[in-house]
Amino acid sequence: MITGCSSGFGEGAVKAFADRGYRVWGTLRDAQGRNAAKKAALEAYSSRVSVIDMDVTDDASVGAAFAHILSQGPVDVLINNAGVMYLGITEAFSIAQAKEQMETNYYGAIRTMQAVLPSMRAAKAGLIINTSSLVGQISPPFFSTYSATKHALEGYVQGLRYEVSPFGIDVALVQPGPFGTGLLAGGKAPERNDVLASYGDLAGVPNAMGQHFATFLQSEEAPKPQLVVDAYVALADMPTGQRPTRTVVGITWGVDEMNAAKQPIQDRVLKEMQLEGVLGGTDA
């Protein structure tokens, strides 16, 4: 099951897993309206693909979607890919705008994981891949409200990974760098205009930076979104218990080095809490 399949990584993942013989469920919002053509195109791609309507920010929508999917059979792999990203002066984003991103990127992922985990625990098997970001480890300027959602997701996933490992379930994070998926273009500008005005010339820097990123990401030198899809597939192909917690894809900005340095310290928490004989999920 793959969330956020209307474009980018999600769309590519639906096709890649169908090509490998998986029965694939893709989810997107407004499947009977503005995304009806996308639903039709994905389902026409392969008889193994079904696309249904699901809004990860809505409890009832997630519950209904999973009830339908699980009635057709177990979910072996869940890929949380739905996401939104706002770029701008941090102080100028309203609380409501910060919450919007958190609802999709953090709480949305929790909703889907909570919906699928009971069946995975019963089956003593399963894989959950969460799409994080480089900014789930680092915090660059102008991405703060987005970065906060990914830091939250990474903290949640790390602890959950330990807890569900005894049930034969792997929970992993993929951390893409910048890719031309349309995520940035779909974001919102800060709505606290009085704050923006007080920043003077600096207020225009995020937009200029975004335009520069957009130009680069459409160039031949930019990494291709297929790299992230390939990372999803590679994780699915790995044996249970041998999948790394984090996988960086594309431009790394040193996050691969951060992961390598931090993960042994992070995993040591099980020993410090005297839980290494009870839980699992370390990278060692």
Secondary structure as GFF3:
##gff-version 3
##sequence-region A 1 284
A	DSSP	alpha_helix	8	19	.	.	.	ID=ss1
A	DSSP	beta_strand	24	28	.	.	.	ID=ss2
A	DSSP	alpha_helix	36	45	.	.	.	ID=ss3
A	DSSP	beta_strand	49	53	.	.	.	ID=ss4
A	DSSP	alpha_helix	59	72	.	.	.	ID=ss5
A	DSSP	beta_strand	77	80	.	.	.	ID=ss6
A	DSSP	three_ten_helix	90	92	.	.	.	ID=ss7
A	DSSP	alpha_helix	95	102	.	.	.	ID=ss8
A	DSSP	pi_helix	103	107	.	.	.	ID=ss9
A	DSSP	alpha_helix	108	123	.	.	.	ID=ss10
A	DSSP	beta_strand	126	131	.	.	.	ID=ss11
A	DSSP	three_ten_helix	134	136	.	.	.	ID=ss12
A	DSSP	alpha_helix	144	164	.	.	.	ID=ss13
A	DSSP	three_ten_helix	165	167	.	.	.	ID=ss14
A	DSSP	beta_strand	169	176	.	.	.	ID=ss15
A	DSSP	alpha_helix	193	198	.	.	.	ID=ss16
A	DSSP	three_ten_helix	200	204	.	.	.	ID=ss17
A	DSSP	alpha_helix	205	217	.	.	.	ID=ss18
A	DSSP	alpha_helix	226	237	.	.	.	ID=ss19
A	DSSP	beta_strand	246	249	.	.	.	ID=ss20
A	DSSP	alpha_helix	255	272	.	.	.	ID=ss21
###
